[in-house]
């Protein structure tokens, strides 16, 4: 609401694979040219499931950021930072925990789901129970308008919206709110003030959503408002209290169609992944040894592409002409399985060549990577400090 910012993060699991690229990073690259974007390494989140093996986190952080840059994330367009280097995240998480009902955390769908999937790990900790709230703090800190997620993560965004709503309801009760809001309207200038009042009236009296959107856009363009006045006017526009934390919207992303070399979803835990920057010979070996249609015992046996894991890779990497060639050649036994695999090998290696080229400067000189992240942490922290000043003031903690 306050900006069109996009916020997203990833746990540092080490080198990323092609499923990460096609499932998330390609979308991040597109979004950075359309919105102000903040992308962060969620190292505290990694501790919620791997607190007993923190040594894996350090190296994984840098490998993952190199993969982001290799994918085309541009530090001139996006802010890249590490969650733990912006300690305000922990403070906001703590303050939000004071007002979050326990039942809200227990009902998050992924809570029980993850407990079942990760039965080999001790998840009976407050950190694991509270991770959706830390995730909410990550988003609310930057007053994000959009959070790119798959369908399974939509409940987390809705949970974040509920937290923002509850916080604003509890702490937006500012003494003299309407008087302060009316004074803030005057700061818009006479022409914009009249337009603002018109949009406010149309929305509150007629429920005109277009008027609400126009009013918000007017406030976003106003350069001479303090953050406090801006918050008041957003709240005054809607007829509610002061809006301190903005409610984000889920930005649905297409589910990744990237299969692993066994036909299942690509995952490091399944042992079926191809890393974004894997050695070319390793890529060739993995794809050449992929299982194919079990009906093709001999070269002369016809097959059915729909039964073959390699076909799933053709759907991601091959053009229409190549797919037709595969369909015809496989069903007629006109091509062998190794022939069928070659276009996929060529396409993946061509894609990865770009990744290797983009990554090489950071592999050669790690200080370049450290500088990008240091700059990103500084930018993120400035926004976070501004948010926390408003939050502390609203909660009566501005003791200066």
Buried (B, 14 or more C-beta within 10 A) or exposed (E): BBBEBBBBBBBBBBBBBBBBBBBBBBBBBEBBEEBBBBBBBBBBBBBBBBEEEEEEBEEBBBBBBBBBBBBBBEBEBBBBBBBBBBEBBBBBBEBBBEEBEEEBBEEBBBBEEBEEEEEEBEBEBEBBBBBBBBBBBBBBBBBBBBBBBBEEBBBBBBBBBBBBBBBBEBBBEBEEBEEBBBEBBEBBEEEBBEBBBEBBEBBBEEEBEEBBEBBBEBBBEBEEBEBBBBBBBBBBBBEBBBBBBBBBEBBEBEEBBBBBBEBEBBEBEEEBBBBBBBEEEEBBEBBEEBEBBEEBEEEEEEBEBEBBBBBBBBEBBBEEEBBEBBBEBBEEBEBBBEBBBEBBBEBBBEBBEEBBEBBEEBBEEEEBBEEBBBBBBEBBBEBBEBBBBBBBBBBEEEEE
